[in-house]
C-alpha cells in the first residue's frame, strides 16, 4: 500500500461469484479485482458443489469500489447463468457484493472505514454496475433503501430463474438501479453494506438434506433459535450440510453453532462430522484448537486480521 493511501481508512469487500469449478474463470476474476493499486486480495475460497467463489479484498474505499466493479465486469463477461448449476441460490454472475467496515479490529496501524462510508460506496458502485454494465442492482443490508431488503432473501427467492420471470412485474423485485429486466446471462447483482459476518458450515453423517434443513430451522434466529444466525440445509459433496451465516459473532460465535448442530444431529439420529469456515473470520471468534469447531485445519489460519497485517508489512 502506498504511503499516501496508508493514511486513508480501509474497508473490506467480500463478493460471492457464481463460479466454483473453472480455474481459468476463477483466476481471471481474481486478477481483475487485484488489478487496482492499493487493493490487497486476502483470500479466494471456491466450492465446486455450490459452484461459487468468495473473494476477500481490502483497501481504501474508492479503490475497493473500483476493484469490486472490475470483478463484477469480469464475472459478467465470463459466466452465463443460463448454463450455471450449483447448490447455492444465486441471482447473478456476481451474486452479492457486500462492503464491510473493519471497525474494532487490529489493522496494524491503519484506520477503519465506517459503516456509513460503506453504505455510500454501495450506492455508487451499484449505480455504476447498472449504468455501465446493464445489470440491475438491488441494494441490501445497511445500504437498503427499503426496510424489507435488510436481507436479500425477498428478491433472491427462486434464484435467477424466478427473478428473470418476475422482475418487471413484482414490486418486491423492482431493482434500485437499472431496468426491470435481468441481464440475459449475468442476471442481477445485490450490492450492500454490512458488518462483519462469518460463513460457517457443518457437515453431517448423512446424505439426507431434510435432516440438515430441520437442523437449520431449529438453530436459525427466524425460527426462534440462536441470535443473529441464518441457516439453510444443502447436499454438498455427498453429505448433508448445515450452512450458516453468523451476523454477530459476539452474540453467537461459531463454537455455539457447532454445539447446537451436534445436539440437534444426535436428536435426529445422526452426528456432526466436521465444520468449515468459508472465507475469513475475526480472530476473536476462533479458538486455538480446531475441535470446538470441528475444523480439519488450524482455525487461526482463517483469521482475518493477520492476513491484513501480513499484507501491510509486505507493502
C-alpha positions in Angstrom: 0.0 0.0 0.0 1.4 3.4 -0.9 2.3 5.9 1.8 -0.5 8.3 0.6 -3.1 5.5 0.8 -1.9 4.3 4.2 -3.4 7.3 5.8 -6.9 6.7 4.4 -9.4 4.4 6.2 -9.7 1.0 4.7 -12.8 -1.2 4.1 -13.3 -4.8 3.1 -15.3 -6.3 0.2 -16.4 -9.9 0.1 -18.0 -10.6 -3.3 -19.6 -14.0 -3.9 -19.4 -15.1 -7.6 -21.3 -17.9 -9.3 -18.4 -19.9 -10.4 -16.5 -22.5 -8.3 -15.4 -25.1 -10.9 -13.5 -23.5 -13.7 -10.0 -22.5 -12.5 -9.4 -20.2 -15.5 -12.5 -18.2 -14.8 -11.9 -18.0 -11.1 -8.3 -16.8 -11.7 -9.4 -14.2 -14.3 -11.9 -12.7 -11.8 -9.2 -12.7 -9.1 -6.8 -10.8 -11.5 -9.5 -8.3 -12.3 -10.1 -7.4 -8.6 -6.3 -7.4 -7.8 -5.5 -5.1 -10.7 -6.4 -1.9 -8.7 -3.4 -0.3 -7.0 -3.6 -0.3 -3.2 -6.1 -3.1 -3.1 -4.9 -6.2 -1.3 -6.5 -9.6 -2.1 -6.6 -11.6 1.1 -8.4 -14.8 0.2 -10.1 -16.8 -2.6 -12.4 -19.6 -1.4 -14.0 -21.8 -4.1 -16.6 -24.6 -3.7 -17.4 -26.8 -6.7 -20.6 -28.2 -5.2 -22.1 -24.7 -4.5 -20.4 -23.6 -7.8 -19.4 -20.4 -6.0 -16.3 -18.5 -5.1 -15.8 -16.0 -2.3 -13.2 -13.3 -2.8 -11.9 -11.1 0.1 -10.0 -7.9 -0.5 -9.3 -4.7 1.4 -8.1 -1.2 0.8 -9.2 2.5 0.8 -12.9 2.8 0.0 -12.7 4.3 -3.6 -10.1 1.7 -4.7 -12.1 -1.2 -3.2 -15.1 0.2 -5.1 -13.2 0.2 -8.3 -11.9 -3.4 -7.6 -15.5 -4.5 -7.0 -16.7 -3.0 -10.2 -13.9 -4.7 -12.2 -14.7 -8.0 -10.5 -18.4 -7.7 -11.5 -17.5 -6.7 -15.1 -15.2 -9.7 -15.4 -17.7 -12.1 -13.9 -20.4 -10.8 -16.2 -18.2 -11.4 -19.2 -17.3 -15.0 -18.3 -20.3 -16.5 -16.5 -23.6 -17.4 -18.2 -26.3 -18.2 -15.6 -28.4 -19.9 -18.3 -25.9 -22.8 -18.0 -25.0 -22.4 -14.4 -25.8 -25.2 -11.9 -25.0 -25.3 -8.3 -26.3 -26.0 -4.8 -26.3 -22.3 -3.6 -29.1 -19.9 -4.6 -28.0 -17.1 -6.9 -29.4 -14.3 -8.9 -26.2 -13.1 -10.6 -22.9 -13.9 -12.1 -21.6 -11.6 -9.4 -24.3 -12.6 -6.9 -23.7 -10.4 -3.8 -21.1 -7.6 -3.4 -21.0 -6.5 0.3 -18.8 -3.7 1.6 -17.8 -4.2 5.2 -16.3 -1.7 7.8 -13.4 -3.1 9.8 -14.0 -1.2 13.0 -12.9 -2.8 16.2 -10.1 -4.9 14.5 -6.3 -4.6 14.9 -5.4 -3.4 11.4 -1.7 -2.9 12.0 -2.0 0.9 12.5 -4.5 1.6 9.7 -7.8 3.3 10.3 -11.0 1.5 9.6 -13.7 3.0 7.3 -17.1 3.4 8.8 -20.4 1.7 8.0 -21.7 5.0 6.7 -18.8 5.1 4.2 -19.6 1.5 3.1 -23.3 2.4 2.6 -22.4 5.4 0.4 -19.9 3.2 -1.5 -22.5 0.5 -2.2 -24.8 3.1 -3.7 -22.1 4.5 -6.0 -20.9 1.1 -7.1 -24.4 -0.2 -7.6 -25.4 2.7 -9.8 -22.3 2.2 -11.9 -22.8 -1.5 -12.3 -26.4 -0.8 -13.6 -25.4 2.1 -15.8 -22.2 0.7 -17.4 -22.9 -3.0 -17.5 -26.6 -3.2 -17.9 -27.0 -5.4 -14.8 -29.9 -4.5 -12.5 -28.8 -3.9 -8.9 -30.6 -4.4 -5.6 -29.3 -2.6 -2.6 -29.4 -4.6 0.6 -28.3 -4.7 4.2 -27.4 -1.3 5.7 -27.4 0.1 2.1 -31.0 -0.9 1.5 -33.5 1.8 0.6 -36.4 -0.4 1.6 -36.7 -1.9 5.0 -37.7 -5.4 3.6 -34.3 -5.5 1.9 -32.3 -5.6 5.1 -31.7 -9.1 4.0 -31.6 -10.2 0.3 -33.9 -13.2 0.7 -37.1 -11.5 -0.6 -35.7 -10.7 -4.1 -33.4 -13.7 -4.3 -36.1 -16.4 -3.7 -36.1 -18.8 -6.6 -32.8 -17.6 -7.9 -32.0 -16.2 -11.3 -34.8 -18.2 -13.0 -37.6 -16.8 -10.8 -36.2 -13.3 -10.9 -36.0 -13.4 -14.7 -39.7 -14.1 -14.9 -40.9 -11.7 -12.2 -38.5 -8.7 -12.1 -40.7 -6.5 -14.3 -44.0 -7.3 -12.6 -43.4 -8.0 -8.9 -42.9 -4.8 -6.8 -40.8 -6.8 -4.3 -38.3 -7.4 -7.2 -38.1 -3.9 -8.6 -34.3 -3.1 -8.7 -32.9 0.0 -7.1 -30.8 0.7 -10.2 -31.3 -0.5 -13.8 -34.2 -1.7 -15.9 -37.0 -4.1 -15.0 -35.2 -6.9 -16.9 -32.3 -9.1 -15.8 -29.1 -9.1 -17.9 -29.6 -12.1 -20.2 -26.6 -14.1 -19.0 -25.3 -12.2 -15.9 -28.6 -11.8 -14.1 -28.7 -9.2 -11.4 -26.4 -8.2 -8.5 -27.1 -7.5 -4.9 -24.8 -4.7 -3.6 -24.8 -3.9 0.1 -23.1 -2.8 3.2 -23.0 -4.9 6.4 -21.0 -5.5 9.5 -18.6 -8.5 9.6 -20.2 -11.9 9.4 -18.8 -15.4 9.4 -19.8 -18.1 7.0 -19.6 -21.4 8.9 -20.9 -24.8 7.7 -21.3 -28.1 9.4 -21.3 -31.5 7.5 -23.5 -34.3 8.8 -23.0 -38.1 8.8 -26.0 -38.5 6.4 -26.9 -37.7 2.8 -30.5 -36.7 3.9 -30.8 -33.0 3.2 -34.1 -32.9 5.0 -32.2 -33.6 8.2 -29.9 -30.6 7.5 -32.9 -28.4 6.8 -34.6 -29.5 10.0 -31.4 -28.6 12.0 -31.2 -25.3 10.1 -34.7 -24.4 11.1 -34.0 -25.3 14.7 -30.9 -23.1 15.1 -31.7 -20.0 13.0 -32.9 -16.9 14.6 -36.0 -16.5 12.4 -37.3 -19.8 13.9 -36.5 -18.9 17.5 -33.0 -20.4 17.5 -29.7 -18.8 18.0 -29.5 -15.0 17.9 -28.2 -13.4 14.7 -27.9 -16.8 12.9 -29.1 -17.5 9.4 -29.1 -21.2 8.3 -30.1 -23.5 5.4 -29.7 -27.1 4.6 -27.8 -28.4 1.4 -26.4 -31.5 -0.1 -22.7 -30.9 -0.6 -20.1 -33.5 -1.7 -22.5 -36.3 -0.9 -23.1 -35.1 2.7 -25.9 -33.1 4.2 -24.6 -29.7 5.2 -26.0 -27.1 7.6 -24.8 -23.8 6.1 -24.9 -20.7 8.3 -24.2 -17.0 8.3 -23.3 -15.6 11.7 -24.2 -12.0 11.6 -22.8 -11.2 15.0 -20.0 -13.4 16.3 -20.2 -11.8 19.7 -23.8 -12.8 20.1 -23.3 -16.3 18.6 -19.7 -17.5 17.8 -19.0 -20.5 15.6 -18.4 -22.7 18.6 -22.0 -22.1 19.8 -23.3 -23.2 16.3 -21.1 -26.3 16.3 -22.5 -27.3 19.7 -26.1 -26.6 18.7 -25.8 -28.6 15.4 -24.2 -31.5 17.2 -27.0 -31.6 19.7 -29.7 -31.4 17.1 -28.0 -34.0 14.9 -27.9 -36.5 17.8 -31.6 -35.9 18.4 -32.4 -36.6 14.8 -30.3 -39.8 14.7 -27.1 -38.7 13.1 -24.0 -36.8 14.1 -21.9 -33.7 13.1 -18.8 -34.8 11.2 -16.8 -31.6 10.7 -17.1 -27.9 10.2 -15.6 -25.4 7.8 -15.2 -21.6 7.6 -15.7 -20.0 4.2 -13.5 -17.0 3.7 -12.0 -15.3 6.7 -13.2 -14.6 10.3 -12.3 -12.2 13.1 -9.6 -13.5 15.4 -11.8 -13.2 18.5 -14.2 -15.9 17.4 -11.6 -18.5 16.6 -10.4 -20.9 19.3 -6.8 -22.0 19.5 -7.7 -25.6 18.6 -9.9 -27.0 15.9 -12.0 -29.4 18.0 -14.6 -26.8 19.3 -15.5 -26.0 15.7 -14.9 -29.4 14.1 -12.4 -27.9 11.7 -9.8 -30.1 9.9 -7.3 -27.2 9.8 -5.9 -24.8 12.4 -8.8 -22.3 12.9 -6.3 -19.5 13.3 -5.4 -20.0 9.6 -8.8 -18.4 8.8 -8.2 -15.3 10.9 -8.8 -12.0 9.1 -6.5 -9.6 10.9 -3.2 -11.5 10.4 -3.9 -11.5 6.7 -4.3 -7.8 6.7 -1.3 -7.2 8.8 0.8 -9.5 6.7 -0.1 -7.6 3.5 0.6 -4.3 5.2 4.0 -5.4 6.3 4.7 -6.8 2.8 3.8 -3.4 1.3 
